[in-house]
Amino acid sequence: MRSLALCCALLLAQVVAPAQAKDRLLWLVRDLPPFTVFEGTEKGQGVIDQMLPLLIEQMPEYDHSIVRVNRARGLQMLQDPRTFTCDPMLLWTAERAKFVQFSQPTLGVLSSGVVTLNTSQALLENWLQDQQLDLKGLLGNTTLKLGIVAERSYSSQVDEILRQLPDSALSRHYGNDATANLLQMQQLGRLQMVLGYWPELRYLIQQQGGSPADYQFHSIQGTDRYQFMYVGCSDTPLGHAAISHIDQLLPALRLHTLPAHYARWLDPQSRATYLIDSEKFFEKR
């Protein structure tokens, strides 16, 4: 009788154990203010720092791990069908859509642009119209250098402009602290411009002991004022299932939570305009 009870217990354990096992979802993040902040006084206060725990809490069907990667490594992992990975702060591009399952848009953000030191501002004057920079004309007709993060997308519109520029005009940087390193190179005079997002650049300048007042930021001609971020997961059955669940959670987050977290990183004038505009981001989507 005792032997029979033991056998029944073992059989029950074999039936129950697989049901309890959970797939492990790897969340890929990188130090990218104002979305994720790994160090400094604003550590953990980024937009995605706030969003990710909310998603994880409402997705108990998975075991979750947060993995720090640079942009190049993150894209490699998303393309590997053996891994179950999601990136909570991706821009949509046609190339990425070949191997990434994208969510609905999560957040509208101010588009990327070019930052220069005030001392270099005169070099841009002939290529500015209404404070927007003709980047293609500038770099196609001068010897100035633009710092960019390798394999990072700056929006489909900006990426297309970059593809048309001579390679000699671009200084590509890899690594976890690529944008911060590019700003240091700019300070040293090794390049004149850095491509990025003003909230991110302003934060990094301050972290390096500089003053944003010493810089000018210009949007790029031919680009929209706002662009949209997405969650992207592996293009696998697991990735598709995760995105299906995430899409159910996003409407409330992007309406009531995320815009306010992003707006706190903006200057007061931009903040007020952004909060008004954000109410209309998803009306037609």
Phi, psi and omega per residue, in radians:
M1 nan -0.760 3.115
R2 -1.098 -0.679 3.117
S3 -1.126 -0.692 3.129
L4 -1.125 -0.707 3.128
A5 -1.112 -0.699 3.122
L6 -1.114 -0.746 3.126
C7 -1.095 -0.731 3.122
C8 -1.093 -0.696 3.141
A9 -1.124 -0.716 3.127
L10 -1.148 -0.727 3.117
L11 -1.111 -0.704 3.125
L12 -1.125 -0.690 3.125
A13 -1.103 -0.662 -3.137
Q14 -1.198 -0.561 3.130
V15 -1.324 -0.724 -3.045
V16 -1.341 -0.665 -3.030
A17 -0.977 -0.840 3.132
P18 -1.065 -0.584 -3.134
A19 -1.183 -0.459 -3.113
Q20 -1.505 -0.337 -3.113
A21 -1.193 2.404 -3.141
K22 -2.085 2.541 3.021
D23 -1.258 2.497 3.141
R24 -1.659 2.130 3.131
L25 -1.725 2.147 3.119
L26 -1.673 2.040 3.077
W27 -1.598 2.127 -3.080
L28 -1.649 2.083 3.138
V29 -2.280 2.736 3.070
R30 -2.437 2.780 -3.105
D31 -1.259 1.801 -3.008
L32 -2.522 1.346 3.074
P33 -1.033 2.484 0.123
P34 -1.636 0.334 -3.061
F35 -1.599 -0.816 3.017
T36 -2.331 2.408 -3.127
V37 -2.299 2.016 -3.058
F38 -1.617 -0.433 -3.059
E39 -2.398 2.910 3.026
G40 1.562 -3.033 -3.036
T41 -1.176 -0.406 -3.122
E42 -1.752 0.304 -3.123
K43 -0.941 2.238 3.101
G44 1.365 0.093 -3.064
Q45 -1.833 0.170 3.137
G46 -1.267 2.925 -3.105
V47 -1.066 -0.825 -3.135
I48 -1.277 -0.541 3.021
D49 -0.975 -0.611 -3.139
Q50 -1.446 -0.602 -3.068
M51 -1.332 -0.706 -2.990
L52 -1.054 -0.782 3.097
P53 -1.056 -0.565 3.122
L54 -1.178 -0.705 3.080
L55 -1.152 -0.810 -3.106
I56 -1.055 -0.745 -3.129
E57 -1.065 -0.582 -3.073
Q58 -1.688 0.173 3.086
M59 -2.206 1.074 -3.054
P60 -1.264 -0.095 3.133
E61 -1.271 -0.153 -3.134
Y62 -2.106 2.677 2.807
D63 -1.508 2.360 -3.024
H64 -2.005 2.416 2.998
S65 -2.306 2.431 3.100
I66 -1.808 2.161 -3.036
V67 -2.101 2.217 3.118
R68 -1.518 2.191 -3.139
V69 -2.448 2.821 2.937
N70 -1.528 3.028 -3.041
R71 -1.032 -0.802 -3.096
A72 -1.076 -0.789 -3.128
R73 -1.150 -0.691 3.135
G74 -1.057 -0.733 3.118
L75 -1.165 -0.634 3.083
Q76 -1.071 -0.756 -3.114
M77 -1.190 -0.641 3.114
L78 -1.143 -0.492 -3.133
Q79 -1.481 -0.170 -3.099
D80 -1.516 1.922 -3.081
P81 -1.169 -0.178 3.138
R82 -1.426 -0.226 -3.100
T83 -1.907 2.650 3.071
F84 -1.918 1.677 -2.995
T85 -2.232 2.618 3.029
C86 -2.409 2.469 3.066
D87 -1.967 2.085 -3.051
P88 -1.441 0.032 -3.090
M89 -2.522 1.187 -3.140
L90 -1.903 2.550 2.887
L91 -1.607 2.492 3.097
W92 -1.334 2.307 2.941
T93 -2.404 2.722 3.141
A94 -1.079 -0.629 -3.141
E95 -1.154 -0.775 3.139
R96 -1.172 -0.567 -3.121
A97 -1.122 -0.225 3.088
K98 -1.289 -0.382 -3.088
F99 -2.387 0.123 -3.139
V100 -2.203 2.379 2.985
Q101 -1.615 2.038 -3.058
F102 -1.671 2.576 3.033
S103 -1.414 -3.104 2.851
Q104 -1.093 2.770 3.064
P105 -1.062 2.443 -3.089
T106 -1.714 -0.615 -2.972
L107 -2.773 2.335 2.975
G108 -1.534 2.333 -3.126
V109 -2.294 2.748 3.075
L110 -1.100 2.388 -3.041
S111 -1.218 2.859 -3.129
S112 -1.232 2.855 3.122
G113 -2.820 -2.891 -3.037
V114 -2.042 2.309 3.081
V115 -1.945 2.394 3.085
T116 -2.290 2.726 2.971
L117 -1.239 2.590 3.099
N118 -0.968 -0.584 -3.120
T119 -1.197 -0.299 3.125
S120 -1.815 0.019 -3.000
Q121 -1.053 -0.611 -3.109
A122 -1.068 -0.453 -3.125
L123 -1.166 -0.324 -3.061
L124 -1.766 -0.191 -2.915
E125 -0.945 -0.717 -3.087
N126 -1.253 -0.138 -3.051
W127 -2.059 0.274 3.128
L128 -1.904 2.382 3.030
Q129 -2.442 2.075 -3.051
D130 0.932 0.704 3.119
Q131 1.143 0.152 3.023
Q132 -1.709 2.431 -3.027
L133 -1.701 2.278 3.004
D134 -1.430 1.464 -3.017
L135 -1.139 -0.727 3.138
K136 -1.094 -0.785 3.125
G137 -1.144 -0.729 -3.118
L138 -1.079 -0.945 -3.040
L139 -1.391 -0.267 3.063
G140 -1.455 -0.205 -3.050
N141 -2.269 0.154 3.102
T142 -2.369 3.090 3.101
T143 -1.816 0.278 3.138
L144 -1.188 2.703 3.141
K145 -2.042 2.465 3.122
L146 -2.007 2.202 3.101
G147 -1.516 2.265 3.105
I148 -2.355 2.745 3.059
V149 -1.517 2.209 -3.103
A150 -1.062 2.357 3.072
E151 1.155 0.191 3.031
R152 -1.568 2.445 3.011
S153 -1.611 2.417 3.091
Y154 -1.958 0.281 -3.094
S155 1.974 2.674 -3.142
S156 -1.037 -0.663 -3.122
Q157 -1.152 -0.818 -3.132
V158 -1.221 -0.689 3.124
D159 -1.029 -0.665 3.133
E160 -1.166 -0.674 3.067
I161 -1.103 -0.758 -3.133
L162 -1.075 -0.647 3.137
R163 -1.115 -0.402 -3.101
Q164 -1.606 -0.043 -3.098
L165 -1.582 2.620 3.054
P166 -1.106 2.444 -3.089
D167 -1.049 -0.508 -3.124
S168 -1.161 -0.317 -3.115
A169 -1.469 -0.176 -3.037
L170 -1.942 2.386 3.033
S171 -2.000 1.811 -3.073
R172 -1.568 2.410 -3.116
H173 -2.250 2.396 3.103
Y174 -1.851 3.017 3.011
G175 1.899 2.959 -3.091
N176 -1.227 -0.501 -3.074
D177 -1.999 0.684 -2.994
A178 -1.059 -0.832 -3.078
T179 -1.150 -0.721 3.098
A180 -1.072 -0.702 3.119
N181 -1.160 -0.639 3.101
L182 -1.118 -0.677 3.097
L183 -1.117 -0.638 3.090
Q184 -1.180 -0.685 3.078
M185 -1.094 -0.646 3.097
Q186 -1.120 -0.741 3.108
Q187 -1.046 -0.595 -3.129
L188 -1.446 -0.054 3.105
G189 1.445 0.204 -3.113
R190 -1.426 -0.258 2.986
L191 -2.672 2.748 -3.024
Q192 -1.759 -0.368 -3.053
M193 -2.407 2.624 3.045
V194 -2.226 2.310 3.106
L195 -1.573 2.333 3.139
G196 3.081 -2.837 -3.107
Y197 -1.954 2.310 -2.987
W198 -1.027 -0.744 3.091
P199 -1.025 -0.696 3.108
E200 -1.169 -0.852 -3.091
L201 -1.110 -0.740 -3.128
R202 -1.087 -0.742 3.121
Y203 -1.084 -0.804 -3.108
L204 -1.161 -0.665 3.083
I205 -1.032 -0.771 3.131
Q206 -1.163 -0.665 3.114
Q207 -1.120 -0.484 3.117
Q208 -1.523 0.075 3.114
G209 1.520 0.153 3.135
G210 -1.623 3.138 3.132
S211 -2.105 2.220 3.088
P212 -1.004 -0.408 3.128
A213 -1.124 -0.307 3.130
D214 -1.498 0.075 -3.058
Y215 -2.218 2.741 2.995
Q216 -2.126 2.377 3.097
F217 -1.971 2.326 3.141
H218 -2.234 2.305 2.976
S219 -1.255 2.910 -3.011
I220 -1.873 2.312 3.115
Q221 -0.998 2.438 3.098
G222 1.511 0.169 3.137
T223 -2.077 2.684 3.104
D224 -1.319 2.742 3.135
R225 -1.138 -0.657 -3.105
Y226 -2.127 2.649 2.984
Q227 -2.324 2.943 -2.969
F228 -2.113 2.494 3.089
M229 -1.755 2.733 -3.102
Y230 -2.419 2.827 2.828
V231 -1.591 2.332 3.094
G232 -2.161 2.314 -3.139
C233 -2.148 2.896 3.096
S234 -0.902 2.439 3.102
D235 -1.437 1.175 -3.123
T236 -2.372 2.942 3.084
P237 -0.957 -0.707 3.109
L238 -1.130 -0.736 3.120
G239 -1.106 -0.723 3.119
H240 -1.112 -0.722 3.133
A241 -1.124 -0.706 3.128
A242 -1.118 -0.768 3.135
I243 -1.114 -0.658 3.109
S244 -1.031 -0.716 3.113
H245 -1.250 -0.753 -3.131
I246 -1.047 -0.700 3.141
D247 -1.069 -0.497 3.100
Q248 -1.287 -0.449 -3.085
L249 -1.576 -0.392 -2.981
L250 -1.203 -0.687 -3.060
P251 -0.909 -0.783 3.137
A252 -1.200 -0.711 -3.106
L253 -1.133 -0.787 -3.037
R254 -1.348 -0.278 3.106
L255 -1.598 -0.756 -2.963
H256 -1.875 -0.324 -2.951
T257 -2.074 -0.970 -2.953
L258 -1.161 -0.742 -3.127
P259 -1.009 -0.699 -3.140
A260 -1.151 -0.682 3.115
H261 -1.119 -0.676 3.132
Y262 -1.265 -0.714 -3.043
A263 -1.075 -0.526 -3.107
R264 -1.146 -0.267 3.118
W265 -1.568 -0.070 -3.077
L266 -1.682 2.790 3.030
D267 -1.206 2.750 -3.013
P268 -0.937 -0.738 -3.117
Q269 -1.158 -0.819 3.123
S270 -1.134 -0.599 -3.109
R271 -1.085 -0.801 -3.111
A272 -1.123 -0.764 3.137
T273 -1.140 -0.744 -3.113
Y274 -1.073 -0.794 -3.086
L275 -1.106 -0.594 3.069
I276 -1.207 -0.821 -3.121
D277 -1.124 -0.630 -3.053
S278 -1.111 -0.430 3.134
E279 -1.163 -0.322 -3.078
K280 -1.902 0.000 -3.051
F281 -0.985 -0.701 -2.945
F282 -1.984 0.283 -3.128
E283 -1.079 -0.645 -3.065
K284 -1.812 0.166 -3.057
R285 -1.797 nan nan
